[in-house]
Amino acid sequence: MLFKRIIRVYLIIGKTFSSWLLPIFTGLLILLLRLFVGMSRILDYFIFPFIRRPLKSPIIIVGNPRSGTTFLHRYLIKLGFGTGSQLWQMVYPSITLQKIIRPILPIMEIISPARYHSTAAHKTSLTSFETDDVSLLFRYFDGFFLYGFFLTFDKEDLFHWVDPKVRDTSKRDFNWF
């Protein structure tokens, strides 16, 4: 299914934006990123053994897109009730990698594609606390972000690819978190 999603998104980008070469280059960069993150996460198990412990009493906020979940998430964090992940932590989920990247984060913020994201819904940056949808996009190349940013441009309605009534990925997703 992953290969099917990759090919379909490549064709959608090519047809919609008449860009056939740049998506291949971007895809290779994302593949390198995933390999690097994967190797770093393996290192994490040896360097930081505490990450193997399960979370105690996690709070999970679920809502429809544009229903205020990001606002609620950020508000609770601001009040000191719980914690969350910043965008850069979702893209680089390895603790080892995060410790390496943290000092150069201000430089990365300057060149980040998040700078060009519309702020109509809410401000986005690498250091913004975000909901976990983006981590699913980077981990599985799946989920509502895949649909919202790519699959909606297809002539065919591909909502069934991410519809939880058709394809329930909740077990996989919660295992990732």
C-alpha positions as CSV (number, residue, x, y, z in Angstrom):
1,M,0.0,0.0,0.0
2,L,2.9,2.4,0.7
3,F,4.3,2.0,-2.7
4,K,0.8,2.6,-4.2
5,R,0.5,5.8,-2.2
6,I,4.0,7.0,-3.3
7,I,3.3,6.3,-7.0
8,R,-0.1,8.0,-6.9
9,V,1.1,11.1,-5.1
10,Y,4.0,11.3,-7.7
11,L,1.4,11.1,-10.5
12,I,-0.9,13.7,-8.8
13,I,2.0,16.2,-8.4
14,G,3.2,15.6,-11.9
15,K,-0.2,16.1,-13.5
16,T,-1.3,19.0,-11.2
17,F,1.9,21.0,-11.1
18,S,3.7,19.8,-14.2
19,S,6.6,18.8,-12.1
20,W,8.0,15.4,-12.7
21,L,11.7,15.6,-11.7
22,L,11.6,17.6,-8.5
23,P,9.2,15.1,-6.7
24,I,11.8,12.3,-7.4
25,F,14.6,14.4,-5.9
26,T,12.3,15.3,-2.9
27,G,11.3,11.7,-2.5
28,L,15.0,10.6,-2.4
29,L,15.7,13.2,0.3
30,I,12.8,12.0,2.4
31,L,14.0,8.4,2.0
32,L,17.4,9.5,3.2
33,L,15.8,11.3,6.1
34,R,13.8,8.2,7.0
35,L,16.9,6.0,6.9
36,F,18.8,8.4,9.0
37,V,16.0,8.8,11.6
38,G,15.6,5.0,11.6
39,M,19.2,4.4,12.4
40,S,19.1,7.1,15.1
41,R,16.1,5.5,16.7
42,I,17.9,2.2,16.9
43,L,20.8,4.1,18.7
44,D,18.2,5.6,21.1
45,Y,17.3,2.1,22.5
46,F,20.9,1.7,23.6
47,I,21.7,5.3,24.7
48,F,18.3,6.1,26.3
49,P,16.9,2.8,27.7
50,F,14.1,4.7,29.5
51,I,12.2,5.2,26.2
52,R,11.2,1.5,26.4
53,R,8.9,2.3,29.3
54,P,5.2,2.7,28.4
55,L,3.5,6.0,29.0
56,K,1.4,6.3,32.1
57,S,-2.1,7.7,31.7
58,P,-1.7,9.5,28.3
59,I,-4.4,12.0,27.4
60,I,-5.4,11.8,23.7
61,I,-7.3,14.6,22.1
62,V,-9.3,13.6,19.0
63,G,-11.3,15.9,16.8
64,N,-12.3,16.7,13.3
65,P,-10.0,18.9,11.2
66,R,-10.5,22.6,12.0
67,S,-12.4,21.8,15.2
68,G,-9.9,23.4,17.6
69,T,-7.8,20.4,18.6
70,T,-4.5,22.2,17.9
71,F,-5.8,25.2,19.9
72,L,-6.8,23.0,22.8
73,H,-3.5,21.1,22.6
74,R,-1.4,24.3,22.7
75,Y,-3.6,25.9,25.4
76,L,-3.2,22.9,27.7
77,I,0.6,22.9,27.2
78,K,0.8,26.6,27.9
79,L,-1.1,26.0,31.2
80,G,1.5,23.3,32.1
81,F,-1.0,20.5,31.8
82,G,0.7,17.8,29.9
83,T,3.2,18.1,27.1
84,G,3.3,17.7,23.4
85,S,5.7,17.5,20.4
86,Q,7.0,20.4,18.4
87,L,6.9,20.0,14.6
88,W,10.7,19.4,14.4
89,Q,10.4,16.7,17.0
90,M,7.8,14.9,14.9
91,V,10.0,15.1,11.8
92,Y,13.0,13.9,13.8
93,P,11.6,11.6,16.4
94,S,14.9,10.2,17.6
95,I,16.2,11.6,20.9
96,T,19.8,11.3,19.7
97,L,19.0,13.2,16.5
98,Q,17.1,15.9,18.4
99,K,20.1,16.5,20.7
100,I,22.2,17.0,17.6
101,I,19.7,19.2,15.8
102,R,18.6,21.4,18.7
103,P,21.6,23.8,18.4
104,I,21.0,24.4,14.7
105,L,17.2,24.7,15.0
106,P,17.2,28.6,14.5
107,I,19.1,28.1,11.2
108,M,16.7,25.3,10.1
109,E,13.7,27.6,10.9
110,I,15.0,30.1,8.4
111,I,14.9,27.6,5.5
112,S,11.9,25.5,6.8
113,P,9.1,24.8,4.4
114,A,6.8,25.4,7.4
115,R,7.4,29.1,6.8
116,Y,5.4,29.0,3.7
117,H,2.4,27.2,5.3
118,S,-0.8,29.3,5.3
119,T,-1.4,30.9,8.7
120,A,-5.2,31.2,8.0
121,A,-5.8,28.3,10.5
122,H,-2.9,28.9,12.9
123,K,0.7,29.9,12.9
124,T,3.1,27.0,12.1
125,S,6.8,26.8,12.6
126,L,9.3,24.1,13.4
127,T,9.0,25.0,17.1
128,S,5.2,25.2,17.2
129,F,3.5,22.5,19.1
130,E,1.4,20.5,16.6
131,T,-1.0,17.6,16.6
132,D,0.3,14.2,15.7
133,D,-1.1,14.1,12.1
134,V,2.2,15.3,10.7
135,S,4.2,12.5,12.4
136,L,1.9,10.0,10.7
137,L,2.6,11.6,7.4
138,F,6.4,11.3,7.9
139,R,6.3,7.9,9.5
140,Y,3.8,6.1,7.3
141,F,3.2,8.5,4.4
142,D,-0.5,8.1,5.3
143,G,-3.3,9.8,7.1
144,F,-5.4,13.0,6.7
145,F,-2.4,15.2,6.0
146,L,-1.6,13.0,3.0
147,Y,-5.2,13.4,1.8
148,G,-5.4,17.1,2.5
149,F,-2.1,18.0,0.9
150,F,-1.9,15.6,-2.0
151,L,-4.7,13.2,-2.6
152,T,-7.4,15.9,-2.9
153,F,-5.7,17.2,-6.1
154,D,-6.6,13.9,-7.9
155,K,-9.5,13.8,-10.3
156,E,-10.7,10.6,-8.5
157,D,-12.1,11.0,-4.9
158,L,-9.5,9.1,-2.8
159,F,-11.0,9.8,0.6
160,H,-11.5,6.0,1.1
161,W,-7.7,5.7,1.3
162,V,-7.8,7.5,4.7
163,D,-11.4,6.9,5.8
164,P,-11.3,5.2,9.2
165,K,-14.6,3.5,8.4
166,V,-13.0,1.8,5.4
167,R,-9.5,1.4,6.7
168,D,-8.9,1.5,10.4
169,T,-5.3,2.3,11.2
170,S,-5.8,3.3,14.8
171,K,-3.9,0.3,16.2
172,R,-0.9,1.0,14.0
173,D,-1.1,4.8,14.8
174,F,-1.3,4.4,18.6
175,N,1.6,1.9,18.5
176,W,3.7,4.6,16.9
177,F,2.9,7.1,19.5
